[in-house]
Amino acid sequence: MSEEHTPFALVVDDDALIRMDASDILQDAGFRVLDAATPEEALSILEKRGDSVQLLFTDVRMPPSDLDGFYLAQKCAASWPDIRIIIASGQIEPKADDLPEGAVFVRKPFSADVVHDHLLQLLPDGKKPEPLKRRASSLG
């Protein structure tokens, strides 16, 4: 798959190390990665590039922002319904109405295998990047 057809993922976390780890996991799955440290920064990126983003991977709490990952996920689902959403937290468990329909929650710390397994379930076959398709076929 040529780079211009490689899908984008947007990683949002206030912790730079976690953001880098999540970015590496998503790059290994075949995404080009954009990143943001706050929900506000993420919304700005989505306003400009939302049509080319296929996945939002967001933390929940991102001080000092007044917004959180649940708000970002709900706003993303409403404005860009084709973007798939993974929400991660090590501190907060989502309540029933926190997650937009179809979004997935993962507990921190997360592993590449956990994230890749969720991506296999979350993304339709035609939208899976090539490395993820190979993983799916190797799992058989």
N, C-alpha and C positions, 0 to 999 in steps of 0.2 A: 504494500500500500504506500503510495507516495505521500510525502509529508503534507502536501496541501489537502489530502483526504483523511489525514489522521485526525481523529476527533479531539476536542479540547475538554479538559476537566478543570474546574475551578476549585482550589483548595483554600479554605478559610479557617485560620486559627491564629490566635494572638501569640502563641508560643512558636518561635521560629524553628526550633528543633523538631517539634511535632509536624509543623507545616512541611519541613524538608523531608521528613520520614514519609509522610502521606504522599508527597509529590513523587518521591522515588518509587513507592509502591504502585502508584497510578502510571508512572512512566513505564515501569516493567510490564504493566497490563496493556500498554500500547497507546496511552494518551499523551498528547502534548499538554503541559500543565501551565495554567495561570495561577497566581496566588494572591491572597489578600490577608491582611492582619486584622481587619475589622469588617463587620457587616456593611458598614457604609462604603468602604472601599470595594467590597464585593459587588454591591448594588451598582456602583459606578462602572465597574468592569462589565457587569451584565447589561447595563444600558447600552454600552458600546459594542459588546461582542456576544450578547446572549444568543443570537441566532446560530453561532458556531460552537457554543458550549453544549456538551452532551451530558455532563455530570457535574453536580455540585456536591462537594465533600466538605462539610462544615462542623466545627466545634459548636458547643452550646454557649458557654460563658466566655466572653471576650472583653474583659475590662480594658480600658475605661469606657467602652461604648455603652450607651443606654440600650442598644438593640442586642438581641441574642440570636443564636443560630436557629432557634425555632421560628422567630419572626422572619429571618432571612429565608428559611425553607418555605414558609407559607407564602411569602411575597414572590419567591422564585416560581413556586408551583402555580400561582395565580397569573403571573405575567409571562412565564416561559414554560408552558405545560409540557413541552417535549423534553425538558431537562430532567434526568433522573437524579434522585437526591439520597445521599447517605449522611446521617447526622451522628456525630461521635461525642461521647462525654465519659469522663471517669468519675464525675461527681453527681450528675443529675440523671434520674430515670425519667423518661418522658411520660406524661399523662396521655390519656386516650386522644385528646384533641390537640396535643402539641405537634404531632407529625402530620404533614399533609398526606393525602391519600397516595399510596404507592411508595412513600419514603421508607427507608430502612434505618434502624438505629443500631450502632455498634458501640460496645463498651471499650473505653480506653483502659489499659494499653491494648491496641489491636495489632494483629500480625498481618503480614502480607497475605497469607492463606485465607484468613477470615475475610479480608477486604475483597480478594479475588473471588471467593465463593459467593459473596453478596453481589458482586458485579455480574457474575454468570447468571444469577437469578433475576437481577434487576433489568439488565439490558436485553432487548429483543435480539434474536440471532443476527439480523441484518445490521444492527448497530454496534456489535461487539468488535473492538479492534482485533487485528490479526493475532497478536500474542495471546489474547484472551480466548479466541477461537481455538488456538492450538491447545491451550490448557484444557478447554472443555472436551476436545476430542481425545486428549490423553487420559482424561478421567473416565471416559467411555460411556 
